[in-house]
Amino acid sequence: MINIIDANNLAGKLDLLKEESFDEKLIELIGRYKKSKYILVFDGRDRLGDKYEKGNITAIYTPKDEFYQSADDKIVELARKYLNSGEGAKIITDDLEIIGKVEKIINDSGGKINLEKASVFAQKLNSYLENKYEEKTLADDETDDISRELLDSWKQ
């Protein structure tokens, strides 16, 4: 399944938007998460837009032109593209306008696309990262036992 993420929306849920390179930080966080395919769609910075791939992640910066007014337009376009691709797709956003447009595409075509709230995805991501990188500490008696075992092995 391909996960199409409203990247600015998710960055807001993760409280990253105030950071100078929030896009790079978000890409790095998603890269540490489950090894699914991700397309992160950001609002573009210029008329041409940009796209690059890094491992299982594709980052798209939408162009500012007559066709794309924002990342929302690209997300809806990708929803249409992956609707019946056989690969399956999930749109991750809290943007009610995007959700409404994707639901209309689903209803009109009879196809299937999963929708997930960015706020729910952000909670899963935070929980995963906290559990994975949580500092593990040993109790005093455990460190004493390890020290004794090491000392005994060195004496031999």
C-alpha positions as CSV (number, residue, x, y, z in Angstrom):
1,M,0.0,0.0,0.0
2,I,1.2,3.5,-0.8
3,N,0.6,6.2,1.9
4,I,-0.1,9.6,0.4
5,I,0.6,12.2,3.2
6,D,-0.6,15.8,3.3
7,A,2.8,16.7,4.6
8,N,2.2,20.3,5.7
9,N,-0.9,19.0,7.6
10,L,1.0,16.2,9.3
11,A,3.9,18.5,10.1
12,G,1.4,20.8,11.9
13,K,0.1,17.9,13.9
14,L,3.7,17.0,14.9
15,D,4.4,20.7,15.8
16,L,7.2,20.9,13.2
17,L,5.9,23.8,11.1
18,K,7.8,26.4,13.2
19,E,11.1,24.7,12.5
20,E,13.2,26.1,9.7
21,S,13.6,22.9,7.8
22,F,10.4,21.2,8.9
23,D,10.1,19.3,5.6
24,E,13.5,17.6,6.1
25,K,12.7,16.8,9.7
26,L,9.4,15.2,8.7
27,I,11.0,13.2,5.9
28,E,13.6,11.9,8.4
29,L,10.9,10.9,11.0
30,I,8.9,9.1,8.4
31,G,12.0,7.3,7.2
32,R,12.4,5.9,10.7
33,Y,8.8,4.6,10.8
34,K,7.4,1.5,9.2
35,K,9.0,0.6,5.8
36,S,5.9,1.2,3.7
37,K,5.9,3.4,0.6
38,Y,5.2,7.1,1.3
39,I,4.5,10.0,-0.9
40,L,4.8,13.3,1.1
41,V,3.2,16.1,-0.7
42,F,4.3,19.6,0.4
43,D,3.1,23.0,-0.7
44,G,5.7,24.1,-3.3
45,R,8.0,27.0,-2.9
46,D,8.3,28.1,-6.5
47,R,6.6,27.9,-9.9
48,L,8.4,24.8,-11.0
49,G,8.0,22.6,-7.9
50,D,10.3,19.7,-7.2
51,K,10.3,15.9,-6.6
52,Y,12.9,13.5,-5.2
53,E,13.0,10.0,-3.9
54,K,14.9,8.7,-0.9
55,G,14.5,5.0,-0.2
56,N,10.8,4.3,0.4
57,I,9.9,8.0,0.4
58,T,9.0,10.3,-2.4
59,A,8.8,14.0,-1.6
60,I,6.8,16.2,-3.9
61,Y,6.8,20.0,-3.7
62,T,3.9,21.1,-5.8
63,P,4.5,23.8,-8.4
64,K,2.7,27.2,-8.0
65,D,1.0,27.4,-11.3
66,E,-2.4,27.5,-12.9
67,F,-3.0,23.8,-12.4
68,Y,-1.8,23.4,-8.8
69,Q,-3.0,26.0,-6.3
70,S,-1.7,24.0,-3.4
71,A,-0.6,20.5,-2.3
72,D,-4.3,19.6,-2.0
73,D,-4.7,19.5,-5.8
74,K,-1.7,17.0,-6.1
75,I,-3.1,14.8,-3.3
76,V,-6.5,14.6,-5.0
77,E,-4.7,13.8,-8.3
78,L,-2.7,11.0,-6.7
79,A,-5.9,9.6,-5.1
80,R,-7.4,9.3,-8.6
81,K,-4.1,7.7,-9.9
82,Y,-3.9,5.1,-7.2
83,L,-7.7,4.4,-6.9
84,N,-7.7,1.2,-8.9
85,S,-3.9,0.6,-9.2
86,G,-4.1,-2.7,-7.4
87,E,-1.4,-1.4,-5.1
88,G,-3.8,0.2,-2.7
89,A,-3.6,3.7,-1.3
90,K,-4.2,5.5,2.0
91,I,-4.6,9.3,2.2
92,I,-3.3,10.8,5.4
93,T,-4.8,14.2,6.2
94,D,-7.1,16.1,8.6
95,D,-8.0,18.6,5.8
96,L,-11.8,18.3,5.4
97,E,-11.8,19.6,1.9
98,I,-9.3,16.9,0.7
99,I,-11.3,14.2,2.6
100,G,-14.5,15.4,0.9
101,K,-13.0,15.3,-2.6
102,V,-11.4,11.9,-2.0
103,E,-14.7,10.5,-0.7
104,K,-16.5,11.8,-3.8
105,I,-13.9,10.1,-6.0
106,I,-14.5,6.9,-4.1
107,N,-18.3,7.2,-4.3
108,D,-18.3,8.1,-8.0
109,S,-16.0,5.3,-9.0
110,G,-16.8,2.5,-6.6
111,G,-13.0,2.2,-6.0
112,K,-11.3,1.9,-2.7
113,I,-8.9,4.3,-1.0
114,N,-8.3,4.3,2.8
115,L,-8.5,7.6,4.7
116,E,-6.6,8.2,7.9
117,K,-6.6,11.3,10.0
118,A,-3.2,13.0,10.2
119,S,-3.7,13.5,13.9
120,V,-4.1,9.7,14.4
121,F,-1.1,9.0,12.2
122,A,0.9,11.5,14.2
123,Q,0.0,9.8,17.5
124,K,1.1,6.4,16.0
125,L,4.4,7.9,14.7
126,N,5.1,9.6,18.1
127,S,4.3,6.4,20.0
128,Y,6.5,4.3,17.7
129,L,9.4,6.6,18.0
130,E,9.1,7.0,21.7
131,N,9.0,3.3,22.3
132,K,11.8,2.5,19.8
133,Y,14.2,5.1,21.1
134,E,13.1,5.2,24.7
135,E,16.2,5.1,26.9
136,K,16.4,1.8,28.8
137,T,17.9,2.0,32.3
138,L,18.9,-0.8,34.5
139,A,18.0,-1.1,38.2
140,D,20.9,-0.9,40.7
141,D,20.8,-4.6,41.4
142,E,21.0,-5.4,37.7
143,T,24.1,-3.3,37.2
144,D,25.7,-4.8,40.3
145,D,25.0,-8.3,38.9
146,I,26.5,-7.4,35.5
147,S,29.5,-5.9,37.2
148,R,30.1,-9.0,39.3
149,E,29.8,-11.3,36.3
150,L,32.3,-9.2,34.3
151,L,34.7,-9.1,37.3
152,D,34.4,-12.9,37.7
153,S,35.1,-13.4,33.9
154,W,38.1,-11.1,34.1
155,K,39.6,-12.9,37.1
156,Q,39.6,-16.3,35.2
